[in-house]
Amino acid sequence: MLAELSARSNARIAKDERFTEIRKNNKESASKQGIVRLSDLRKDLEKKNGGNKKKETSAELKKKLQDQYAPYISESVNVLCDMVKLSSP
């Protein structure tokens, strides 16, 4: 059953654009070998904000955090649903 759950999850993840972005970011981070440069972080922030330097409100930060966890939560629920389907007679 574990192999089937893994196969279904991998198929869904391969199609999901959010996980594609996560994998891309992970590869970039791994290539930096643990070195974090402030200049790189600033460039990334400018790209995301479009050059806008206003501070985010707490509601915007909360929404951003929820959006970061959303793909993981969604996939966890999907795996759980698959597990229930596979274990039912």
Phi and psi in degrees as a GROMACS rama.xvg file:
@    title "Ramachandran Plot"
@    xaxis  label "Phi"
@    yaxis  label "Psi"
@TYPE xy
-62.9359  -39.3231  LEU-2
-64.2855  -39.5069  ALA-3
-67.0086  -42.1611  GLU-4
-61.1663  -43.1057  LEU-5
-63.5047  -42.8947  SER-6
-63.8755  -43.6287  ALA-7
-65.1979  -42.1075  ARG-8
-64.2044  -45.5019  SER-9
-61.6401  -35.9078  ASN-10
-66.514  -42.1421  ALA-11
-67.2382  -43.5131  ARG-12
-63.2693  -37.3379  ILE-13
-63.6096  -29.1208  ALA-14
-88.3049  -18.2095  LYS-15
-83.7831  124.18  ASP-16
-67.9676  -30.635  GLU-17
-65.1057  -39.7436  ARG-18
-72.1118  -29.3609  PHE-19
-61.9843  -44.0101  THR-20
-64.6336  -40.0541  GLU-21
-62.9948  -45.1208  ILE-22
-63.1301  -39.4593  ARG-23
-61.8204  -46.5983  LYS-24
-63.4128  -37.275  ASN-25
-65.7322  -39.5165  ASN-26
-65.036  -41.3056  LYS-27
-63.1386  -42.2852  GLU-28
-65.5591  -40.1315  SER-29
-66.3847  -34.0689  ALA-30
-69.9578  -22.5811  SER-31
-81.6366  -7.35002  LYS-32
54.9273  42.8021  GLN-33
81.2606  1.16954  GLY-34
-91.7963  124.869  ILE-35
-111.868  124.392  VAL-36
-109.6  132.241  ARG-37
-60.839  -37.1628  LEU-38
-63.2551  -38.6417  SER-39
-65.6981  -41.1856  ASP-40
-63.969  -39.9719  LEU-41
-65.4636  -41.2726  ARG-42
-62.3141  -43.3907  LYS-43
-63.0589  -40.6586  ASP-44
-65.54  -40.1893  LEU-45
-65.3936  -37.8823  GLU-46
-62.9979  -44.5563  LYS-47
-68.3927  -37.5255  LYS-48
-91.3826  -5.92553  ASN-49
67.6327  33.7339  GLY-50
84.3661  -3.02484  GLY-51
-80.1096  126.075  ASN-52
-103.929  17.4014  LYS-53
-72.6743  149.364  LYS-54
-78.8652  145.798  LYS-55
-81.1981  145.638  GLU-56
-77.2511  167.649  THR-57
-64.7848  -33.7079  SER-58
-65.7504  -39.5536  ALA-59
-66.9304  -40.0658  GLU-60
-64.9852  -39.9197  LEU-61
-64.168  -42.2985  LYS-62
-64.298  -40.6911  LYS-63
-62.417  -41.5537  LYS-64
-65.3386  -42.2143  LEU-65
-62.985  -38.8682  GLN-66
-65.447  -31.7714  ASP-67
-68.5704  -37.3275  GLN-68
-85.3488  -16.6064  TYR-69
-54.3433  -45.3935  ALA-70
-63.7666  -36.3602  PRO-71
-69.5973  -41.3368  TYR-72
-65.9124  -44.0518  ILE-73
-59.9807  -45.7698  SER-74
-68.1907  -35.1869  GLU-75
-62.0949  -42.8404  SER-76
-64.6536  -40.7247  VAL-77
-62.9617  -41.3679  ASN-78
-65.0072  -41.7395  VAL-79
-62.0268  -42.7915  LEU-80
-62.2294  -42.102  CYS-81
-62.3187  -40.5273  ASP-82
-63.7739  -41.3997  MET-83
-65.0322  -43.2002  VAL-84
-62.8816  -42.3697  LYS-85
-73.1044  -28.3788  LEU-86
-88.523  -13.9867  SER-87
-78.5145  141.543  SER-88
